[in-house]
């Protein structure tokens, strides 16, 4: 019987379920029989919905990670990842909420590359993570999107496996005397409710359950070189397989272990259809979009995107940049149409300029969408932040806000070739606002107080400055509350809210009693090579028919983490039809969760 070096157990861990291994000679084994001879090292696998198994191993002769398919006892090589410049020290698989498969390749120098795997397309690099040097063992809890890595002389680390999350790490346990690991941290396996770690030098097996913060330590006797660990669960029984690189093969331990229920925050998922070119610099740069509608040729409409480090970007509906105005640190932007001044009519965009605490004005050519810098209007805000525009019979107004909670209302009027402003009203919320949107038809101003709630004020300048709560932070709406936008659908208007804290988007009616309509996330579009969306600041939506695929309108959102591969931030485009379908907005009038 060939001696196993690495092991993956399929199913619930009972004897008759498939056990796939790599022998010390580098051959792939199925239930202890040679499946394919080779020069493989290390192994991880996942069962697919169609019953087949995807395996990833490393061809140590070429230093390439290899994706394989196992179905009905037949093994097929699907693809090979490019050999990296480093020696692959280990690997582990992750299957996300979209059932997409990715692999983490551990770099012996300290680091890991996450690659998206797809049977039909070449692997694509998602991101790079900083890891402990010489890290050899990792495993992923798919349900919790948790990546565990052991650092032999330090302890056990946990990272976010989801590439749309921050790459921060948490130290779960340390070597003695600061922690419970006596001598070394090595093999890892996911178990219900936690993770198992092997201390190969001490011959200890550590089981961590996180829900009740429990830790168990068991002895693994009579093994020479216990290196690797595999786990499976059968109801109330935990099956642990310890792989010995010495003469003892695989030792199986069976322990009582209750099933842990994972309560996932499941919500409908939509995919972006396009993305814009990136901003120039990494970091928190792109912020807030606006949509300028070309009334003569809607498909020639433009997306305006602020850059907090540089200025204002202009994109077409394919996401290609058509213009950039290097005017300073702009935060939020909004547009209005058909304004009269100096004997002509024009469209206008206004943004908040954080360099000068001002309203930065741009004229838009109504035929081409070309923008022209039209100067600035100083405000009384010390730290200007968000902004939205409002238009009624009295004129055009801008609502800039500041980090102190102050909101100012400015009346904008054309005088000669310039736009002048006059402060006409002041509003206030208790803490920092940013996102806001005004409904020109109903006269409502919606303001997002980031850590608290969405509020609605009367937008008209002669109305009292009294606010009513629309929706508050809760289990369904997570701080920070960021971008706000209005989508009119027939007689109904929806308020779209960026729920930044859980990477989602909330819909409520934009009219009292502001009924809940649902929420969704924006996932990855593998076919188009577009990553998912996370940590959204600003967003904008239109219900105008912009041509396919935006016949029912378009949602544009800022993407705080641009992956596939890692790149500076940009904006993602989502057809409203997919949102309508996901939340069943047109099918019934009930809220959907």
C-alpha positions as a Python dict, from the first residue, in 0.01 Angstrom:
ca = {
    (1, 'X'): (0, 0, 0),
    (2, 'X'): (156, 336, -99),
    (3, 'X'): (249, 563, 189),
    (4, 'X'): (33, 883, 184),
    (5, 'X'): (203, 1221, 217),
    (6, 'X'): (-106, 1444, 181),
    (7, 'X'): (-472, 1353, 214),
    (8, 'X'): (-819, 1485, 134),
    (9, 'X'): (-1127, 1301, 259),
    (10, 'X'): (-1451, 1336, 65),
    (11, 'X'): (-1788, 1317, 239),
    (12, 'X'): (-1867, 1236, 599),
    (13, 'X'): (-1549, 1044, 676),
    (14, 'X'): (-1680, 686, 702),
    (15, 'X'): (-1466, 412, 556),
    (16, 'X'): (-1646, 366, 225),
    (17, 'X'): (-1625, 734, 127),
    (18, 'X'): (-1346, 830, -115),
    (19, 'X'): (-1008, 917, 32),
    (20, 'X'): (-777, 1096, -211),
    (21, 'X'): (-409, 1121, -129),
    (22, 'X'): (-64, 1204, -259),
    (23, 'X'): (193, 934, -190),
    (24, 'X'): (548, 998, -73),
    (25, 'X'): (653, 914, -430),
    (26, 'X'): (425, 1189, -567),
    (27, 'X'): (146, 970, -709),
    (28, 'X'): (-224, 1052, -673),
    (29, 'X'): (-416, 782, -488),
    (30, 'X'): (-787, 701, -472),
    (31, 'X'): (-878, 477, -178),
    (32, 'X'): (-512, 366, -155),
    (33, 'X'): (-495, 271, -524),
    (34, 'X'): (-277, 465, -768),
    (35, 'X'): (-500, 697, -969),
    (36, 'X'): (-226, 879, -1157),
    (37, 'X'): (149, 859, -1131),
    (38, 'X'): (329, 1189, -1111),
    (39, 'X'): (539, 1420, -904),
    (40, 'X'): (265, 1580, -692),
    (41, 'X'): (292, 1739, -351),
    (42, 'X'): (21, 1866, -112),
    (43, 'X'): (-353, 1845, -188),
    (44, 'X'): (-693, 2001, -129),
    (45, 'X'): (-1035, 1936, -280),
    (46, 'X'): (-1400, 2035, -302),
    (47, 'X'): (-1704, 1844, -420),
    (48, 'X'): (-1903, 2024, -691),
    (49, 'X'): (-2280, 2046, -734),
    (50, 'X'): (-2270, 1793, -1019),
    (51, 'X'): (-2106, 1531, -795),
    (52, 'X'): (-1757, 1565, -940),
    (53, 'X'): (-1457, 1665, -731),
    (54, 'X'): (-1211, 1945, -797),
    (55, 'X'): (-860, 1883, -670),
    (56, 'X'): (-560, 2113, -656),
    (57, 'X'): (-206, 1991, -607),
    (58, 'X'): (144, 2109, -690),
    (59, 'X'): (362, 1951, -958),
    (60, 'X'): (692, 1979, -776),
    (61, 'X'): (893, 1920, -1094),
    (62, 'X'): (760, 2245, -1246),
    (63, 'X'): (639, 2430, -933),
    (64, 'X'): (293, 2465, -1092),
    (65, 'X'): (-38, 2437, -911),
    (66, 'X'): (-258, 2192, -1104),
    (67, 'X'): (-640, 2188, -1113),
    (68, 'X'): (-785, 1839, -1163),
    (69, 'X'): (-1136, 1697, -1199),
    (70, 'X'): (-1231, 1357, -1059),
    (71, 'X'): (-1558, 1205, -1179),
    (72, 'X'): (-1666, 840, -1180),
    (73, 'X'): (-1314, 732, -1092),
    (74, 'X'): (-1159, 915, -1390),
    (75, 'X'): (-910, 1195, -1337),
    (76, 'X'): (-876, 1488, -1583),
    (77, 'X'): (-623, 1770, -1571),
    (78, 'X'): (-816, 2093, -1632),
    (79, 'X'): (-547, 2360, -1613),
    (80, 'X'): (-219, 2469, -1464),
    (81, 'X'): (-150, 2797, -1292),
    (82, 'X'): (158, 2990, -1403),
    (83, 'X'): (463, 2887, -1203),
    (84, 'X'): (531, 3171, -958),
    (85, 'X'): (873, 3322, -890),
    (86, 'X'): (867, 3163, -545),
    (87, 'X'): (858, 2802, -429),
    (88, 'X'): (499, 2704, -345),
    (89, 'X'): (509, 2601, 18),
    (90, 'X'): (146, 2490, 51),
    (91, 'X'): (-204, 2554, -73),
    (92, 'X'): (-571, 2547, 25),
    (93, 'X'): (-902, 2589, -157),
    (94, 'X'): (-1194, 2824, -91),
    (95, 'X'): (-1548, 2790, -227),
    (96, 'X'): (-1736, 3117, -187),
    (97, 'X'): (-2106, 3208, -163),
    (98, 'X'): (-2129, 3214, -544),
    (99, 'X'): (-1983, 2860, -552),
    (100, 'X'): (-1672, 3003, -718),
    (101, 'X'): (-1349, 2823, -642),
    (102, 'X'): (-1019, 2993, -562),
    (103, 'X'): (-686, 2870, -432),
    (104, 'X'): (-435, 3025, -193),
    (105, 'X'): (-72, 2954, -284),
    (106, 'X'): (168, 3001, 9),
    (107, 'X'): (497, 3174, -67),
    (108, 'X'): (786, 3047, 144),
    (109, 'X'): (919, 3406, 162),
    (110, 'X'): (604, 3530, 335),
    (111, 'X'): (286, 3587, 140),
    (112, 'X'): (5, 3416, -48),
    (113, 'X'): (-151, 3465, -389),
    (114, 'X'): (-523, 3401, -430),
    (115, 'X'): (-623, 3275, -776),
    (116, 'X'): (-972, 3237, -918),
    (117, 'X'): (-1022, 2892, -1074),
    (118, 'X'): (-1266, 2832, -1358),
    (119, 'X'): (-1298, 2517, -1569),
    (120, 'X'): (-1372, 2716, -1884),
    (121, 'X'): (-1117, 2996, -1849),
    (122, 'X'): (-759, 3045, -1750),
    (123, 'X'): (-693, 3104, -1380),
    (124, 'X'): (-690, 3471, -1281),
    (125, 'X'): (-509, 3628, -990),
    (126, 'X'): (-738, 3791, -736),
    (127, 'X'): (-502, 3942, -480),
    (128, 'X'): (-182, 3904, -276),
    (129, 'X'): (-181, 3863, 101),
    (130, 'X'): (101, 3919, 348),
    (131, 'X'): (169, 3592, 532),
    (132, 'X'): (419, 3458, 785),
    (133, 'X'): (748, 3348, 627),
    (134, 'X'): (779, 2972, 571),
    (135, 'X'): (405, 2917, 627),
    (136, 'X'): (327, 2566, 500),
    (137, 'X'): (-24, 2483, 620),
    (138, 'X'): (-355, 2656, 557),
    (139, 'X'): (-723, 2565, 541),
    (140, 'X'): (-1047, 2753, 467),
    (141, 'X'): (-1385, 2740, 636),
    (142, 'X'): (-1607, 2815, 334),
    (143, 'X'): (-1921, 2891, 536),
    (144, 'X'): (-1744, 3155, 744),
    (145, 'X'): (-1505, 3269, 470),
    (146, 'X'): (-1221, 3219, 720),
    (147, 'X'): (-866, 3135, 611),
    (148, 'X'): (-651, 2972, 881),
    (149, 'X'): (-271, 2968, 858),
    (150, 'X'): (-23, 2817, 1102),
    (151, 'X'): (314, 2979, 1170),
    (152, 'X'): (531, 2704, 1316),
    (153, 'X'): (721, 2910, 1573),
    (154, 'X'): (445, 3163, 1651),
    (155, 'X'): (92, 3019, 1644),
    (156, 'X'): (-242, 3014, 1463),
    (157, 'X'): (-368, 3302, 1243),
    (158, 'X'): (-707, 3378, 1090),
    (159, 'X'): (-756, 3587, 772),
    (160, 'X'): (-1057, 3682, 562),
    (161, 'X'): (-1082, 3436, 271),
    (162, 'X'): (-1325, 3658, 80),
    (163, 'X'): (-1116, 3883, -146),
    (164, 'X'): (-1371, 4161, -99),
    (165, 'X'): (-1282, 4185, 270),
    (166, 'X'): (-991, 4365, 435),
    (167, 'X'): (-666, 4162, 443),
    (168, 'X'): (-634, 4201, 819),
    (169, 'X'): (-538, 3901, 1034),
    (170, 'X'): (-611, 3784, 1387),
    (171, 'X'): (-385, 3578, 1610),
    (172, 'X'): (-595, 3298, 1763),
    (173, 'X'): (-338, 3108, 1971),
    (174, 'X'): (32, 3129, 2049),
    (175, 'X'): (314, 2896, 2142),
    (176, 'X'): (379, 2852, 2513),
    (177, 'X'): (429, 3027, 2745),
    (178, 'X'): (198, 3291, 2592),
    (179, 'X'): (-49, 3040, 2450),
    (180, 'X'): (-166, 2680, 2464),
    (181, 'X'): (49, 2539, 2180),
    (182, 'X'): (339, 2363, 2349),
    (183, 'X'): (603, 2332, 2075),
    (184, 'X'): (498, 2393, 1712),
    (185, 'X'): (200, 2490, 1494),
    (186, 'X'): (163, 2270, 1185),
    (187, 'X'): (-129, 2085, 1018),
    (188, 'X'): (-475, 2242, 1008),
    (189, 'X'): (-831, 2127, 937),
    (190, 'X'): (-1172, 2293, 950),
    (191, 'X'): (-1412, 2139, 1204),
    (192, 'X'): (-1773, 2233, 1284),
    (193, 'X'): (-1765, 2564, 1468),
    (194, 'X'): (-1391, 2610, 1453),
    (195, 'X'): (-1056, 2469, 1350),
    (196, 'X'): (-817, 2191, 1449),
    (197, 'X'): (-440, 2237, 1475),
    (198, 'X'): (-165, 1980, 1500),
    (199, 'X'): (142, 2033, 1719),
    (200, 'X'): (372, 1787, 1545),
    (201, 'X'): (663, 1826, 1789),
    (202, 'X'): (454, 1772, 2102),
    (203, 'X'): (220, 1516, 1944),
    (204, 'X'): (-81, 1727, 2043),
    (205, 'X'): (-406, 1791, 1864),
    (206, 'X'): (-581, 2122, 1945),
    (207, 'X'): (-952, 2175, 1876),
    (208, 'X'): (-1090, 2531, 1888),
    (209, 'X'): (-1464, 2603, 1894),
    (210, 'X'): (-1522, 2976, 1854),
    (211, 'X'): (-1893, 3010, 1939),
    (212, 'X'): (-1835, 2925, 2307),
    (213, 'X'): (-1460, 2999, 2311),
    (214, 'X'): (-1375, 2639, 2402),
    (215, 'X'): (-1037, 2474, 2351),
    (216, 'X'): (-957, 2102, 2374),
    (217, 'X'): (-618, 1932, 2358),
    (218, 'X'): (-570, 1564, 2277),
    (219, 'X'): (-261, 1348, 2255),
    (220, 'X'): (-168, 1176, 1927),
    (221, 'X'): (52, 885, 2037),
    (222, 'X'): (278, 647, 1843),
    (223, 'X'): (350, 869, 1544),
    (224, 'X'): (698, 958, 1421),
    (225, 'X'): (632, 1268, 1206),
    (226, 'X'): (268, 1379, 1235),
    (227, 'X'): (263, 1657, 974),
    (228, 'X'): (-81, 1698, 816),
    (229, 'X'): (-439, 1696, 935),
    (230, 'X'): (-773, 1627, 764),
    (231, 'X'): (-1118, 1634, 924),
    (232, 'X'): (-1471, 1526, 838),
    (233, 'X'): (-1792, 1525, 1037),
    (234, 'X'): (-2066, 1267, 1062),
    (235, 'X'): (-2359, 1400, 1264),
    (236, 'X'): (-2227, 1415, 1619),
    (237, 'X'): (-1894, 1247, 1538),
    (238, 'X'): (-1574, 1419, 1433),
    (239, 'X'): (-1329, 1213, 1228),
    (240, 'X'): (-970, 1337, 1232),
    (241, 'X'): (-704, 1189, 1004),
    (242, 'X'): (-343, 1258, 1105),
    (243, 'X'): (-93, 1199, 824),
    (244, 'X'): (246, 1072, 943),
    (245, 'X'): (543, 1128, 712),
    (246, 'X'): (721, 848, 898),
    (247, 'X'): (627, 482, 895),
    (248, 'X'): (283, 496, 1051),
    (249, 'X'): (74, 620, 758),
    (250, 'X'): (-259, 773, 858),
    (251, 'X'): (-394, 763, 1212),
    (252, 'X'): (-769, 817, 1247),
    (253, 'X'): (-918, 959, 1565),
    (254, 'X'): (-1292, 970, 1633),
    (255, 'X'): (-1432, 1219, 1883),
    (256, 'X'): (-1780, 1331, 1987),
    (257, 'X'): (-1842, 1677, 1841),
    (258, 'X'): (-2176, 1852, 1801),
    (259, 'X'): (-2271, 2003, 1468),
    (260, 'X'): (-2234, 2381, 1462),
    (261, 'X'): (-2502, 2578, 1281),
    (262, 'X'): (-2371, 2859, 1066),
    (263, 'X'): (-2623, 3140, 1034),
    (264, 'X'): (-2516, 3305, 711),
    (265, 'X'): (-2623, 3655, 614),
    (266, 'X'): (-2776, 3536, 287),
    (267, 'X'): (-2929, 3785, 46),
    (268, 'X'): (-2986, 3806, -330),
    (269, 'X'): (-2674, 3848, -541),
    (270, 'X'): (-2652, 4046, -865),
    (271, 'X'): (-2362, 4075, -1107),
    (272, 'X'): (-2209, 4389, -1260),
    (273, 'X'): (-2222, 4414, -1638),
    (274, 'X'): (-1927, 4651, -1676),
    (275, 'X'): (-1669, 4846, -1480),
    (276, 'X'): (-1492, 5175, -1536),
    (277, 'X'): (-1124, 5232, -1588),
    (278, 'X'): (-946, 5267, -1255),
    (279, 'X'): (-837, 5587, -1089),
    (280, 'X'): (-463, 5654, -1101),
    (281, 'X'): (-360, 5594, -739),
    (282, 'X'): (-407, 5309, -494),
    (283, 'X'): (-579, 5374, -163),
    (284, 'X'): (-910, 5537, -76),
    (285, 'X'): (-952, 5754, -386),
    (286, 'X'): (-1266, 5693, -593),
    (287, 'X'): (-1576, 5801, -404),
    (288, 'X'): (-1902, 5920, -557),
    (289, 'X'): (-2057, 5879, -904),
    (290, 'X'): (-2322, 6078, -1088),
    (291, 'X'): (-2499, 5988, -1413),
    (292, 'X'): (-2540, 6254, -1680),
    (293, 'X'): (-2820, 6165, -1922),
    (294, 'X'): (-2775, 6253, -2288),
    (295, 'X'): (-3137, 6326, -2376),
    (296, 'X'): (-3077, 6307, -2753),
    (297, 'X'): (-2872, 5987, -2748),
    (298, 'X'): (-2916, 5807, -2412),
    (299, 'X'): (-2654, 5543, -2500),
    (300, 'X'): (-2402, 5829, -2515),
    (301, 'X'): (-2467, 5924, -2152),
    (302, 'X'): (-2176, 5973, -1914),
    (303, 'X'): (-2072, 5864, -1567),
    (304, 'X'): (-1896, 6123, -1352),
    (305, 'X'): (-1676, 5985, -1075),
    (306, 'X'): (-1499, 6184, -804),
    (307, 'X'): (-1140, 6114, -707),
    (308, 'X'): (-1056, 6224, -353),
    (309, 'X'): (-689, 6246, -446),
    (310, 'X'): (-700, 6412, -786),
    (311, 'X'): (-1021, 6544, -946),
    (312, 'X'): (-1314, 6432, -1159),
    (313, 'X'): (-1325, 6138, -1401),
    (314, 'X'): (-1575, 6109, -1686),
    (315, 'X'): (-1661, 5767, -1838),
    (316, 'X'): (-1884, 5636, -2112),
    (317, 'X'): (-2127, 5349, -2049),
    (318, 'X'): (-1859, 5095, -2141),
    (319, 'X'): (-1652, 5229, -1852),
    (320, 'X'): (-1388, 5389, -2072),
    (321, 'X'): (-1255, 5721, -1946),
    (322, 'X'): (-1336, 6003, -2185),
    (323, 'X'): (-1215, 6298, -1980),
    (324, 'X'): (-1031, 6381, -1658),
    (325, 'X'): (-1030, 6717, -1482),
    (326, 'X'): (-738, 6753, -1241),
    (327, 'X'): (-904, 7005, -1010),
    (328, 'X'): (-817, 6872, -664),
    (329, 'X'): (-975, 6653, -399),
    (330, 'X'): (-1339, 6615, -497),
    (331, 'X'): (-1566, 6409, -273),
    (332, 'X'): (-1931, 6405, -393),
    (333, 'X'): (-2090, 6511, -720),
    (334, 'X'): (-2443, 6563, -856),
    (335, 'X'): (-2596, 6687, -1184),
    (336, 'X'): (-2897, 6887, -1304),
    (337, 'X'): (-3020, 6985, -1650),
    (338, 'X'): (-3124, 7269, -1878),
    (339, 'X'): (-3021, 7571, -1674),
    (340, 'X'): (-3036, 7919, -1829),
    (341, 'X'): (-2756, 8171, -1795),
    (342, 'X'): (-2565, 8422, -2006),
    (343, 'X'): (-2818, 8382, -2284),
    (344, 'X'): (-2776, 8006, -2322),
    (345, 'X'): (-2888, 7682, -2167),
    (346, 'X'): (-2656, 7419, -2030),
    (347, 'X'): (-2633, 7122, -1793),
    (348, 'X'): (-2439, 7149, -1471),
    (349, 'X'): (-2241, 6931, -1231),
    (350, 'X'): (-2146, 7042, -881),
    (351, 'X'): (-1893, 6868, -656),
    (352, 'X'): (-1751, 6929, -310),
    (353, 'X'): (-1385, 7035, -323),
    (354, 'X'): (-1207, 6938, 0),
    (355, 'X'): (-900, 7144, -84),
    (356, 'X'): (-1097, 7468, -54),
    (357, 'X'): (-1419, 7368, 132),
    (358, 'X'): (-1603, 7487, -176),
    (359, 'X'): (-1866, 7394, -431),
    (360, 'X'): (-1684, 7318, -754),
    (361, 'X'): (-1899, 7391, -1059),
    (362, 'X'): (-1874, 7230, -1404),
    (363, 'X'): (-2069, 7306, -1720),
    (364, 'X'): (-2171, 7007, -1933),
    (365, 'X'): (-2215, 7028, -2308),
    (366, 'X'): (-2568, 6888, -2362),
    (367, 'X'): (-2468, 6731, -2695),
    (368, 'X'): (-2129, 6574, -2620),
    (369, 'X'): (-2115, 6539, -2241),
    (370, 'X'): (-1786, 6730, -2234),
    (371, 'X'): (-1724, 6906, -1900),
    (372, 'X'): (-1577, 7250, -1849),
    (373, 'X'): (-1447, 7388, -1519),
    (374, 'X'): (-1668, 7684, -1423),
    (375, 'X'): (-1506, 7783, -1093),
    (376, 'X'): (-1581, 7747, -723),
    (377, 'X'): (-1814, 7888, -460),
    (378, 'X'): (-1676, 7911, -105),
    (379, 'X'): (-1894, 7765, 173),
    (380, 'X'): (-1901, 7814, 547),
    (381, 'X'): (-1812, 7450, 618),
    (382, 'X'): (-1477, 7371, 778),
    (383, 'X'): (-1457, 7009, 657),
    (384, 'X'): (-1681, 6983, 352),
    (385, 'X'): (-1784, 6630, 264),
    (386, 'X'): (-2103, 6519, 89),
    (387, 'X'): (-2333, 6699, -154),
    (388, 'X'): (-2655, 6672, -353),
    (389, 'X'): (-2855, 6909, -573),
    (390, 'X'): (-3224, 7005, -563),
    (391, 'X'): (-3434, 7202, -809),
    (392, 'X'): (-3780, 7353, -763),
    (393, 'X'): (-3973, 7649, -900),
    (394, 'X'): (-3757, 7890, -700),
    (395, 'X'): (-3428, 7774, -850),
    (396, 'X'): (-3135, 7533, -816),
    (397, 'X'): (-2998, 7449, -472),
    (398, 'X'): (-2689, 7268, -346),
    (399, 'X'): (-2681, 7085, -12),
    (400, 'X'): (-2318, 7044, 96),
    (401, 'X'): (-2251, 6886, 435),
    (402, 'X'): (-1957, 6863, 671),
    (403, 'X'): (-1809, 6613, 915),
    (404, 'X'): (-1952, 6808, 1209),
    (405, 'X'): (-2308, 6722, 1104),
    (406, 'X'): (-2376, 7065, 955),
    (407, 'X'): (-2572, 7083, 629),
    (408, 'X'): (-2595, 7405, 430),
    (409, 'X'): (-2845, 7496, 159),
    (410, 'X'): (-2713, 7723, -116),
    (411, 'X'): (-2916, 7890, -389),
    (412, 'X'): (-2720, 7884, -716),
    (413, 'X'): (-2779, 8150, -982),
    (414, 'X'): (-2611, 8231, -1310),
    (415, 'X'): (-2462, 8580, -1325),
    (416, 'X'): (-2288, 8648, -1653),
    (417, 'X'): (-2057, 8358, -1733),
    (418, 'X'): (-2032, 8246, -1369),
    (419, 'X'): (-2253, 8066, -1121),
    (420, 'X'): (-2296, 8248, -790),
    (421, 'X'): (-2422, 8110, -462),
    (422, 'X'): (-2612, 8241, -162),
    (423, 'X'): (-2654, 8059, 169),
    (424, 'X'): (-3027, 8037, 243),
    (425, 'X'): (-3069, 7776, 517),
    (426, 'X'): (-2881, 7555, 763),
    (427, 'X'): (-2971, 7201, 874),
    (428, 'X'): (-2808, 6972, 1130),
    (429, 'X'): (-2770, 6606, 1223),
    (430, 'X'): (-2596, 6483, 1537),
    (431, 'X'): (-2290, 6324, 1376),
    (432, 'X'): (-2111, 6291, 1044),
    (433, 'X'): (-2331, 6276, 732),
    (434, 'X'): (-2219, 6227, 372),
    (435, 'X'): (-2458, 6069, 126),
    (436, 'X'): (-2766, 6269, 39),
    (437, 'X'): (-3021, 6290, -241),
    (438, 'X'): (-3311, 6525, -309),
    (439, 'X'): (-3638, 6440, -481),
    (440, 'X'): (-3728, 6737, -702),
    (441, 'X'): (-4087, 6612, -741),
    (442, 'X'): (-4177, 6548, -378),
    (443, 'X'): (-3956, 6814, -221),
    (444, 'X'): (-3783, 6565, 11),
    (445, 'X'): (-3415, 6574, 106),
    (446, 'X'): (-3272, 6242, 227),
    (447, 'X'): (-2951, 6256, 434),
    (448, 'X'): (-2742, 5963, 554),
    (449, 'X'): (-2595, 6006, 903),
    (450, 'X'): (-2321, 5746, 871),
    (451, 'X'): (-2339, 5577, 1213),
    (452, 'X'): (-2705, 5633, 1288),
    (453, 'X'): (-2985, 5655, 1031),
    (454, 'X'): (-3122, 5799, 711),
    (455, 'X'): (-3320, 6118, 772),
    (456, 'X'): (-3561, 6314, 554),
    (457, 'X'): (-3598, 6694, 562),
    (458, 'X'): (-3825, 6925, 363),
    (459, 'X'): (-3600, 7037, 77),
    (460, 'X'): (-3764, 7376, 6),
    (461, 'X'): (-3572, 7672, 146),
    (462, 'X'): (-3876, 7818, 323),
    (463, 'X'): (-3960, 7498, 516),
    (464, 'X'): (-3865, 7418, 877),
    (465, 'X'): (-3536, 7234, 933),
    (466, 'X'): (-3697, 6941, 1113),
    (467, 'X'): (-3597, 6583, 1026),
    (468, 'X'): (-3791, 6256, 1027),
    (469, 'X'): (-3622, 5919, 1052),
    (470, 'X'): (-3654, 5699, 743),
    (471, 'X'): (-3453, 5390, 843),
    (472, 'X'): (-3200, 5332, 1122),
    (473, 'X'): (-2889, 5120, 1161),
    (474, 'X'): (-2998, 4763, 1237),
    (475, 'X'): (-2917, 4400, 1157),
    (476, 'X'): (-3029, 4475, 801),
    (477, 'X'): (-2864, 4815, 753),
    (478, 'X'): (-2502, 4833, 867),
    (479, 'X'): (-2289, 5138, 935),
    (480, 'X'): (-2149, 5321, 759),
    (481, 'X'): (-2452, 5454, 573),
    (482, 'X'): (-2290, 5595, 261),
    (483, 'X'): (-2433, 5666, -86),
    (484, 'X'): (-2803, 5746, -139),
    (485, 'X'): (-2993, 5758, -469),
    (486, 'X'): (-3353, 5764, -596),
    (487, 'X'): (-3501, 5529, -853),
    (488, 'X'): (-3850, 5614, -987),
    (489, 'X'): (-4048, 5312, -1109),
    (490, 'X'): (-4395, 5407, -1231),
    (491, 'X'): (-4580, 5561, -940),
    (492, 'X'): (-4323, 5431, -692),
    (493, 'X'): (-3987, 5577, -597),
    (494, 'X'): (-3721, 5365, -429),
    (495, 'X'): (-3443, 5498, -209),
    (496, 'X'): (-3120, 5302, -266),
    (497, 'X'): (-2875, 5302, 28),
    (498, 'X'): (-2515, 5181, 50),
    (499, 'X'): (-2491, 4960, 362),
    (500, 'X'): (-2114, 4974, 374),
    (501, 'X'): (-2056, 4767, 686),
    (502, 'X'): (-2182, 4444, 529),
    (503, 'X'): (-2114, 4523, 161),
    (504, 'X'): (-2480, 4540, 63),
    (505, 'X'): (-2744, 4776, -76),
    (506, 'X'): (-3082, 4845, 83),
    (507, 'X'): (-3404, 4954, -87),
    (508, 'X'): (-3691, 5131, 88),
    (509, 'X'): (-3985, 5327, -48),
    (510, 'X'): (-3898, 5694, -92),
    (511, 'X'): (-4241, 5793, 39),
    (512, 'X'): (-4397, 5751, 385),
    (513, 'X'): (-4408, 5510, 560),
    (514, 'X'): (-4075, 5427, 388),
    (515, 'X'): (-4154, 5058, 363),
    (516, 'X'): (-3867, 4809, 345),
    (517, 'X'): (-3823, 4661, -5),
    (518, 'X'): (-3518, 4438, 29),
    (519, 'X'): (-3141, 4429, 1),
    (520, 'X'): (-2880, 4271, -222),
    (521, 'X'): (-2508, 4232, -281),
    (522, 'X'): (-2303, 4270, -597),
    (523, 'X'): (-2097, 3961, -673),
    (524, 'X'): (-1835, 3865, -927),
    (525, 'X'): (-1903, 3844, -1300),
    (526, 'X'): (-1660, 3570, -1396),
    (527, 'X'): (-1750, 3575, -1766),
    (528, 'X'): (-1661, 3945, -1794),
    (529, 'X'): (-1365, 3926, -1556),
    (530, 'X'): (-1524, 4177, -1316),
    (531, 'X'): (-1477, 4133, -943),
    (532, 'X'): (-1748, 4179, -683),
    (533, 'X'): (-1811, 4502, -494),
    (534, 'X'): (-1731, 4592, -136),
    (535, 'X'): (-1703, 4892, 96),
    (536, 'X'): (-1905, 5117, -135),
    (537, 'X'): (-1895, 5490, -67),
    (538, 'X'): (-2108, 5668, -327),
    (539, 'X'): (-2367, 5538, -571),
    (540, 'X'): (-2609, 5672, -830),
    (541, 'X'): (-2905, 5529, -1019),
    (542, 'X'): (-3121, 5627, -1315),
    (543, 'X'): (-3443, 5476, -1448),
    (544, 'X'): (-3383, 5614, -1800),
    (545, 'X'): (-3358, 5367, -2088),
    (546, 'X'): (-2991, 5388, -2182),
    (547, 'X'): (-3006, 5101, -2429),
    (548, 'X'): (-2917, 4738, -2371),
    (549, 'X'): (-2841, 4615, -2112),
    (550, 'X'): (-2970, 4926, -1930),
    (551, 'X'): (-3322, 4939, -2076),
    (552, 'X'): (-3472, 4977, -1727),
    (553, 'X'): (-3194, 5199, -1599),
    (554, 'X'): (-2853, 5170, -1439),
    (555, 'X'): (-2700, 5154, -1092),
    (556, 'X'): (-2340, 5278, -1059),
    (557, 'X'): (-2148, 5205, -737),
    (558, 'X'): (-1800, 5285, -615),
    (559, 'X'): (-1594, 4972, -544),
    (560, 'X'): (-1370, 5006, -240),
    (561, 'X'): (-1160, 4696, -318),
    (562, 'X'): (-1084, 4634, -682),
    (563, 'X'): (-969, 4274, -742),
    (564, 'X'): (-912, 4039, -1034),
    (565, 'X'): (-634, 4145, -1004),
    (566, 'X'): (-565, 4401, -733),
    (567, 'X'): (-586, 4749, -881),
    (568, 'X'): (-679, 5105, -781),
    (569, 'X'): (-1046, 5166, -713),
    (570, 'X'): (-1311, 5208, -981),
    (571, 'X'): (-1688, 5207, -1035),
    (572, 'X'): (-1909, 4909, -1122),
    (573, 'X'): (-2221, 4921, -1346),
    (574, 'X'): (-2527, 4705, -1272),
    (575, 'X'): (-2838, 4688, -1496),
    (576, 'X'): (-3151, 4770, -1298),
    (577, 'X'): (-3327, 4472, -1457),
    (578, 'X'): (-3116, 4228, -1256),
    (579, 'X'): (-3191, 4415, -932),
    (580, 'X'): (-3562, 4425, -1016),
    (581, 'X'): (-3556, 4049, -1078),
    (582, 'X'): (-3352, 3968, -765),
    (583, 'X'): (-3588, 4162, -536),
    (584, 'X'): (-3905, 4084, -737),
    (585, 'X'): (-3990, 4454, -744),
    (586, 'X'): (-4208, 4436, -1054),
    (587, 'X'): (-4372, 4106, -963),
    (588, 'X'): (-4543, 4216, -644),
    (589, 'X'): (-4567, 4508, -406),
    (590, 'X'): (-4446, 4320, -101),
    (591, 'X'): (-4109, 4370, 60),
    (592, 'X'): (-3853, 4101, -13),
    (593, 'X'): (-3578, 3984, 220),
}
